[in-house]
Amino acid sequence: MKRFALVCGASGEIGQNICEKLASEGWSLYLHYFRNSEAINHLAERFTKKYKEQEFIPVCADFSAADGGDLLAAQIFSLQAIVFANGHGYYSLLEDTPINEMEKLWRVHMQNPMSLLAAVSKKLRSNNKSYVLFIGSIWGAVGAAGETVYSAVKGAQHSFVKAYAQEVAYNGIRVNAIAPGIIDTTMNHHLTLQEKNSIAEEIPLQALGQTEDIANMIAFYLSGQADYVTGQIIHVNGGWYI
């Protein structure tokens, strides 16, 4: 039987790395994207050639729209795991953050993930074991000035994981979040090299995280080797926050 996982935000740097890792471990994938169809089509073509016994299906939905989760759910059939690796960041003081950006952050990080899960919960329950994983954030735990609304929605994700894990545990659904610290991606393009070096000096392991660090942790939680873990926020940050 093929195992299907949905990776939301598969076209992003972290998302692509997650897909690489999961495909190599035998998962068939729904590759979710909104704008970057070129990257997704390239992934699907490459994976199809390399992993001939698996399936790789591009699925498109705009999570910044109110109905994004429902539109995505309609494209999903067999499903055992969901990884929410999509995101939207906004850097500004709270007083300078427009209402439409606040709403977009909420829809992308919380509203559409919740509506999607509500719509596909029956598919997840059809497995003896299934998995829901969020890419949270260190800022969901400690907050960040200049990213107040982003910190708020990431904190909401963390709280949702704890509540939803309890709600669906009797269905065999494991719900956890991976909370990265600073990962060296273009999402942090606003930081200068000097600023990145300064941050690295604050981190006990003296380095920014890499996308592989997140992908490896996701793969571990979907491997069956951590099935007694649910409702947890796993911090992957080099010891920056403990």
C-alpha positions as CSV (number, residue, x, y, z in Angstrom):
1,M,0.0,0.0,0.0
2,K,1.3,3.5,-0.9
3,R,1.6,6.0,2.0
4,F,0.5,9.5,1.0
5,A,1.6,12.6,2.7
6,L,0.5,16.2,1.9
7,V,3.3,18.8,2.2
8,C,1.8,22.2,2.3
9,G,4.3,24.8,1.0
10,A,6.2,22.2,-1.0
11,S,7.7,24.8,-3.3
12,G,9.5,26.7,-0.5
13,E,13.1,26.0,0.5
14,I,12.1,24.0,3.7
15,G,9.2,22.4,1.9
16,Q,11.3,21.2,-1.0
17,N,13.8,19.7,1.4
18,I,11.1,17.9,3.3
19,C,9.8,16.5,0.1
20,E,13.2,15.2,-0.9
21,K,13.6,13.5,2.5
22,L,10.1,12.0,2.6
23,A,10.3,10.8,-1.1
24,S,13.6,9.0,-0.3
25,E,11.9,7.2,2.6
26,G,9.0,5.8,0.5
27,W,6.3,8.4,0.8
28,S,4.0,9.3,-2.1
29,L,3.4,13.0,-2.0
30,Y,0.8,15.7,-2.6
31,L,3.0,18.7,-3.5
32,H,1.1,21.8,-2.5
33,Y,1.9,25.2,-4.0
34,F,0.2,28.4,-4.9
35,R,2.4,30.5,-7.2
36,N,5.6,28.5,-7.9
37,S,4.3,25.8,-10.3
38,E,7.6,25.6,-12.1
39,A,9.4,24.4,-8.9
40,I,6.6,21.9,-8.1
41,N,6.5,20.5,-11.6
42,H,10.2,20.0,-11.6
43,L,10.0,18.2,-8.3
44,A,7.2,16.0,-9.5
45,E,9.0,15.1,-12.7
46,R,12.3,14.3,-10.9
47,F,10.7,12.3,-8.2
48,T,8.6,10.3,-10.6
49,K,11.7,9.2,-12.6
50,K,13.6,8.4,-9.4
51,Y,10.9,6.7,-7.3
52,K,8.9,4.7,-9.9
53,E,6.7,2.9,-7.3
54,Q,5.5,6.2,-5.7
55,E,3.1,8.9,-6.8
56,F,3.8,12.7,-6.8
57,I,0.7,14.9,-7.3
58,P,0.9,18.7,-7.6
59,V,-2.1,20.4,-5.8
60,C,-2.7,24.2,-5.9
61,A,-4.5,26.4,-3.3
62,D,-4.1,29.9,-2.0
63,F,-3.9,29.8,1.8
64,S,-4.2,33.6,2.0
65,A,-7.8,33.2,0.7
66,A,-10.6,32.4,3.0
67,D,-11.5,29.1,1.2
68,G,-7.9,27.9,0.6
69,G,-8.1,24.9,3.0
70,D,-11.4,23.7,1.5
71,L,-10.1,24.0,-2.1
72,L,-7.1,22.0,-1.2
73,A,-9.1,19.3,0.7
74,A,-11.2,18.7,-2.5
75,Q,-8.0,17.6,-4.3
76,I,-6.9,15.0,-1.7
77,F,-7.8,11.3,-1.7
78,S,-5.8,8.8,0.3
79,L,-3.9,10.5,3.1
80,Q,-1.8,9.4,6.1
81,A,0.2,12.5,7.0
82,I,0.1,16.3,6.6
83,V,3.1,18.6,7.0
84,F,2.2,22.4,7.2
85,A,5.4,23.9,5.9
86,N,3.8,26.9,4.2
87,G,4.0,30.3,5.7
88,H,3.8,34.0,5.4
89,G,6.0,36.5,7.2
90,Y,5.6,40.2,7.8
91,Y,8.1,42.4,9.5
92,S,6.7,45.6,11.0
93,L,5.8,47.3,14.2
94,L,2.2,46.4,15.3
95,E,1.0,50.0,14.7
96,D,2.3,49.8,11.1
97,T,0.8,46.4,10.3
98,P,-2.3,46.7,8.1
99,I,-5.4,44.8,9.0
100,N,-5.2,42.9,5.7
101,E,-1.8,41.6,6.6
102,M,-3.0,40.5,10.0
103,E,-5.9,38.6,8.4
104,K,-3.5,37.1,5.8
105,L,-1.2,35.8,8.6
106,W,-4.1,34.3,10.4
107,R,-5.5,32.6,7.3
108,V,-2.2,31.2,6.2
109,H,-1.0,29.9,9.6
110,M,-4.3,29.0,11.3
111,Q,-7.6,29.3,9.6
112,N,-6.9,27.3,6.5
113,P,-4.9,24.6,8.3
114,M,-7.8,24.1,10.6
115,S,-10.4,24.0,7.9
116,L,-8.3,21.6,5.9
117,L,-7.9,19.3,8.9
118,A,-11.6,19.4,9.5
119,A,-12.3,18.4,5.9
120,V,-9.7,15.5,5.7
121,S,-10.0,14.2,9.3
122,K,-12.0,11.1,8.1
123,K,-9.2,10.3,5.6
124,L,-6.6,10.5,8.4
125,R,-8.8,8.3,10.7
126,S,-8.9,5.6,8.1
127,N,-5.3,4.7,9.0
128,N,-4.2,2.8,12.1
129,K,-1.7,5.6,12.6
130,S,-1.5,9.0,11.0
131,Y,0.4,12.2,11.5
132,V,-0.1,16.0,11.5
133,L,3.0,18.2,11.8
134,F,3.3,22.0,11.8
135,I,6.4,24.0,11.2
136,G,6.0,26.4,14.1
137,S,8.6,28.9,15.2
138,I,10.8,29.9,18.1
139,W,8.8,33.2,18.0
140,G,5.7,31.3,18.9
141,A,7.3,30.5,22.2
142,V,9.2,33.7,23.1
143,G,7.9,36.4,20.7
144,A,9.8,38.8,18.5
145,A,9.6,42.6,18.4
146,G,8.9,43.7,14.9
147,E,7.1,40.4,14.2
148,T,4.3,40.7,16.7
149,V,1.5,39.4,14.6
150,Y,3.7,36.6,13.2
151,S,4.6,35.6,16.7
152,A,1.0,35.6,17.7
153,V,-0.2,33.2,15.0
154,K,2.8,30.9,15.6
155,G,1.9,30.9,19.3
156,A,-1.7,30.0,18.2
157,Q,-0.3,27.1,16.1
158,H,1.5,25.8,19.2
159,S,-1.7,26.0,21.3
160,F,-3.7,24.3,18.5
161,V,-1.2,21.4,18.4
162,K,-1.6,20.8,22.1
163,A,-5.4,20.9,22.0
164,Y,-5.9,19.0,18.7
165,A,-3.5,16.3,19.8
166,Q,-5.8,15.5,22.7
167,E,-8.9,15.6,20.6
168,V,-7.7,13.1,18.0
169,A,-5.4,10.8,19.9
170,Y,-8.0,8.1,20.3
171,N,-8.2,8.0,16.4
172,G,-4.5,7.2,16.3
173,I,-3.6,10.7,14.9
174,R,-0.3,12.1,16.2
175,V,-0.1,15.9,16.2
176,N,3.2,17.7,16.8
177,A,5.0,20.9,15.8
178,I,8.7,21.5,14.9
179,A,9.7,25.0,16.0
180,P,12.8,26.2,14.2
181,G,15.1,28.9,15.3
182,I,16.9,30.9,12.6
183,I,17.1,28.8,9.5
184,D,19.4,30.0,6.7
185,T,16.8,30.6,3.9
186,T,15.8,33.5,1.7
187,M,12.9,34.1,4.2
188,N,15.7,35.8,6.3
189,H,17.0,37.8,3.4
190,H,16.3,41.0,5.4
191,L,19.2,40.1,7.7
192,T,22.7,41.2,6.6
193,L,25.7,38.9,6.8
194,Q,26.9,40.8,9.9
195,E,23.5,40.4,11.6
196,K,23.5,36.6,10.8
197,N,27.0,36.3,12.3
198,S,25.8,38.2,15.4
199,I,22.9,35.9,15.8
200,A,25.1,32.8,15.3
201,E,27.3,34.0,18.2
202,E,24.2,34.0,20.5
203,I,23.4,30.4,19.6
204,P,25.1,27.8,21.8
205,L,25.9,25.6,18.7
206,Q,27.3,28.8,17.0
207,A,25.5,28.3,13.7
208,L,22.2,29.0,11.9
209,G,20.1,26.0,11.2
210,Q,19.8,24.5,7.7
211,T,16.8,23.2,5.9
212,E,18.0,19.7,6.2
213,D,17.8,20.0,10.0
214,I,14.0,20.5,9.8
215,A,13.5,17.9,7.1
216,N,15.4,15.3,9.1
217,M,13.2,15.9,12.2
218,I,10.0,15.8,10.1
219,A,11.1,12.5,8.6
220,F,11.8,11.1,12.1
221,Y,8.3,11.9,13.3
222,L,6.7,10.3,10.3
223,S,9.0,7.2,10.4
224,G,7.0,5.4,13.1
225,Q,10.0,5.7,15.5
226,A,8.3,8.4,17.6
227,D,4.7,7.1,17.7
228,Y,4.4,7.7,21.5
229,V,4.9,11.4,21.0
230,T,2.0,13.7,20.5
231,G,1.0,17.3,21.4
232,Q,4.6,18.4,21.6
233,I,6.5,21.5,20.3
234,I,9.9,20.2,19.3
235,H,12.5,23.1,19.3
236,V,15.2,22.8,16.6
237,N,17.3,25.9,17.3
238,G,20.8,24.9,18.2
239,G,20.1,25.6,21.9
240,W,19.1,29.3,21.3
241,Y,15.9,28.7,23.3
242,I,15.6,25.8,25.7
